[in-house]
Structure formats: structure tokens, C-alpha cells
């Protein structure tokens, strides 16, 4: 089965909601590529590492630009406060 490597920016409520949804999607829908939680980014490095362990991401970073520039990532979810989305989305 094909996989899609997920990058997620932000570890707040919406970050948790997205991580849980990606984990569930592969079990709920059998006709899609399986999402794999690849990398999490948060400005607070300790929080990023905790989130990585809690949800099973392969790696974490404090720098969202590293995540955006990671060629292994297929999909990026931006779950930061809305006022921060523009720069991240354009990158």
C-alpha cells in the first residue's frame, strides 16, 4: 500500500485533532494511501519532542521552514494560529 508522509506545524488543539485524524484515516478508509506521521514542528522544541513521542512522529523540529523544505514530506498541515498561516502556506 502507498503511504503519504505527513508534516504538521503546530502542537496545540488543532495539531492534536489533525494528528488523530491522520492516524484514524488509514484505519477508516481502505482505499486511500496510508498517512504516516513523519515530522512535527513547533517553536517550542520540548513541546515538539513531546508531541513526537505522544503521536508517533518520526522526527521533530523547532523550525517550520525545515519541515516545509523536507523533500520526503508529501502533505503539510498548518495548525498554528490563523494569523501565522500566510507565510507558511506561501512557503
N, C-alpha and C positions, 0 to 999 in steps of 0.2 A: 504494500500500500504506500502511496505517496505521502510525504509529510510537508508541512508548511512551518518553517521556523518563525516563531513569534518574538518580536521585540516589543517591550512595553515601557512607556515612560510615565512614571508616577506610581507611588505606592499607597495612595490614600484610598478612600472608599471605592471610587470608580476603578482604580487599579485592581483592587481585590475582586470587584464584580467582573471585570474583564478576564482576569486570570482564571477565576472559577468557571466562567462561560467557555473559555478555550479548552479547559480540562474536560468539561462535560460534552462539548461538541463532538468529539471523536467517539464518545460512547452513545450519543443520542442519534447521530446521523451516520449511517454506514456507507453513504455514497459520496463522501467528501474526503479530501486529503486530510490526514490526521494532524491537528495543530500540535506543535512541540514548543514548550516554553523555553526559549533559547536565551534571552538576555533581558534583564530588568535594569532600568536606570532611575536613579533618584538623586537629588542634590545632596541628600544625607546618606553618606556611604554606609554607615552602620545599618540604617533602615533598609537600604538596598540589599545588603547581605542577609539581613533577617528575612526579608521578603523572598529572596532567592531560596533560602532554606525552607521556608514555610510552604512555598508553592512549587518547588522543584525546578526552578530555572537553572540552566546550565552555568550561567555566569551573571555577574552584576557589575555596574559601573556607576560612578558619580557624575559622569559626563554624558548627557544625552546625545551630543554630537558623535561620540564613539559608536553609540548604538545606531544612529542614522547612517553612519558610514560603514557599518559592518556588512560586507558583501554576502554573508551567509544568511542574513535575515530576509524573509520573504514578505512579512507583514509587520507594520508598526502600529500599535495602538497608543494614542496620545491621551493620557488620562489625568493630566495636570489641570490646574485651574484654567478656565477658558481664556483668560487674558494672556496666557503663555502659549497658546496653540499656534498662532500665526507663524512665528519664527520657526517652530519645529515642523509644522506642516510644509512650509515653503522649502525647508532644507531637505 
